[in-house]
């Protein structure tokens, strides 16, 4: 399964941008859309697909955070068995 993940543009270079994903910084290609520092973007396979409205990016981040918490709870439960 492939997942596109929301992040925040930190720096724009020639055809790429440094994107922050909750503290993890990754360089992604931005030739498909125009970006600027501070933009919330959707990234898949190393490419920025679109600039997201802040509300959409926040909602997506909340969903991913909830999924991560569920996964952590599942791991704790399995470790307790």
N, C-alpha and C positions, 0 to 999 in steps of 0.2 A: 504494500500500500504506500502511496506517495502522499505527502502532506505538505501544503504550503503553510508557512509560519509567519506571523507578524513580527516586525522589528522596527527599530528607529534608525534612520540614517544619521550617522555621526559626521561623516566626511565624504565629499564627492570628489572623485578623481576624473581622469579623462573619460573612460567608458565604464567605470566601475564606481562602487561606493562602499564605504565601510558601514556595516549595519550591526547594531547592538541588539542582541537577543538576550535580555535579562542578564547582562554582564558578560556574555560571550560575544566577542566581536568577530565578524566574518566579512570577507570581501565578496561582494556580489556584483554581477554584471548589471548595468543599468541602461543599456542601449535601447531597450524597448520603451522606456518611459523617462520623462524628465524628473529628476529628483533634486532635493536640496536638503541641507542639514536640518534635522528636526522633523522631516516627513516620516509618517508611519507608513510602512510599506509591507507588501505581501511578497515573500520570497519562496521560490521553489526551484530546486536543482541548481542553485547558485545564480539564479536570475531574478531580478526584481520584476514582478508581473504587473503590479499596480500600486499607486499611492492610495492609501485607505483614509477615509474620514476618521477622525480621532475616536468617535463613538464606536465605529465598527472594529477598529483595531483594539480598543479596550475590551469590547465584548469577546472578541476572539481570544485575547490573552487570558481573560477570566475563564473561558472554557478550557483552554490548555492547562491552566493552573489547577482547575478542578480535576481534570483527568490525571494530572501528575499526583495529586493528593490521593486519589483513589488507588493509583498504582502503588504508592508508598504504603497505604493502609493494607493492601493485599499482600505486599511483601512482608510487612510486620506480622500479619496474621499467619502466613505460611511459616515464618521463622518460629512462631510460638508453638507450632504443632510438634 
